Amino acid sequence: MAVCARLCGVGQSRRCRRRQRHNQEDQGSDSDMDEEEEERIVGHKQAEVGSVGLDSTAAAAGPSDALDYGSATVNRLEFVDRANTGPPNPQSLLDLPPELLVEIFSLLPGTALPNVALVCKKFKQILNTETIWRRRCMEEFGMREDLRKMEVGGVSSRDLYVKRVNPRVKSGRFMKLLPDYEHMDYRDVYMYLLHPYRHILGLWQPDIGPYGGLLNVVVDGLFIIGWMYLPPHDPRVEDPMRRRPLFRIHMWESKKATVECMYGHKGPHKGDIQTVKKDEFSTKCNQTDHHRMPGGRQEEFRTWLEEEWGRTLEDIFHEHMQELILMKFIYTSQYDNCLTYRRIYLPPQLPSDLLQPGLFKGTYGSHGLEIVMLSFHGTAARATKLTGDPNVPAGQLTLDVDLSRPVVLPDLESQRSIEELSRLVLGVHEEVQREAQQQAKESSTTPEGAAEGACGDASGAEGVDTGSGACSESCQPGPSCSTSPPEAQPFILPLGVMARNEVYPRTCRKCFYGTGLIAGHGFTSPERTPGLFVLFDEDRFGFIWLELKSFSLYSRLTDHLAHAHAPNMERFEAMLRNMQSWTS
């Protein structure tokens, strides 16, 4: 109420100023000192009111809205100056004109407006104004269209209308499957759709065994839609992501939100969403017969294969790949009735990061393309799987790169030799192992609390080539090492290294020692094997698996993902630990 009282003072300060001007006209003229004093007092009042407006709106909206509100302070003061319909000297919010109350209430969060409506009849009537709720829908949930002109997003024309044939008449008519939004208002959309389902907006990982996935729940027009993100068809790693709707939520005229399952090939049908616990929810289909096809499982498999891989089974000649594809279809088809999702965050970006962290698509041999999340942790870069396979499941740390150990590539002719590249990388790998053994030995013999050095001297390490780019006396840990290669140097894959995607950049910026996770079927005998992390540019990097003699190319996912960034690094790292525990 203190904020309300100070807002009421806005009208008084303006009218006081007008009375001062009126008295000056009656008296003829005043001294320059009086005019300067008047402007100083009024300027102080405006600054005070402006600070109140920013404080109140900061509680109602996010940081991105604060500048907008601050820049509009002068316009609002002029609006108050023009509002002459209320009493000469308003003493409370009740005395302010309705236009000003609409402006004030539209700055409050939507969750506070129902309590404001309980104050009195006047407030309740004013809160029926569409302007208030439209602003809340736009600022809190990103609705930028006019409700009366909005196109239905994420829905095809065949989903909007269905032909109903009357058996008594040979002709049929089309009936609309969705409500008439022209008779809805923003208040209903906010109260019955956006606010109740606000907790499921953002990125989620479905619990589909080792395969995982990426679900993005967004406000799309007058719908809340859950889009499953799928990698492009292998091997086109730089193509955009594919999207498939799994469910949608929208309103009917009865002011009740309806959940519909979008899985299958017979159109939307009844579904349900339940909140399991914080940062976890589940979906359920109530009409699984819509998922079945007339041709049975064989037709369902052929359709799934074309959508998932963009080809037929006859086009896939590799017998092992056929087995993997059939296994995935059998496993994932078991989850078409009910799915559980766990929230995931995008990593926060720090000025010291080698490149912008985020989501990337990567090639994984016969497993096809998979989605990973690249994040930075001090001098380490890590790629965590969001989609996985029976060998290394989703949630596991697929790449672990040591940014304090750059590798300087030799000339192009030497790069063609897998033996030369292995010599450079394995030299760093042996040094890392020796340092780890030395630290383990010192920690077992050194009294608790004693300080020991952590970084070894590569130039003094026996059997290690100083040209490998390992940490030296003149090189500080981190991606900005002075011995790093130039911004662009020639790069070519060594002979004998398999690359399913032959279109890779022929220059790179930097290379670092790292390890990749390999395992047997069923995630048996997991092992970290040495390799080379190659940074091509801001949106592409690669990894050479020396033991497997294969190459993975990664390309950035460039889609805008709302409600997805972690609030801080601690929350993000806690999420990574939870992801690994889900699949362990």
Order of alpha helices (4+ residues) and beta strands (2+ residues): alpha-alpha-alpha-alpha-alpha-alpha-alpha-alpha-alpha-beta-beta-alpha-beta-beta-beta-beta-beta-beta-beta-alpha-alpha-beta-beta-beta-beta-beta-alpha-alpha-beta-beta-beta-beta-beta-beta-alpha
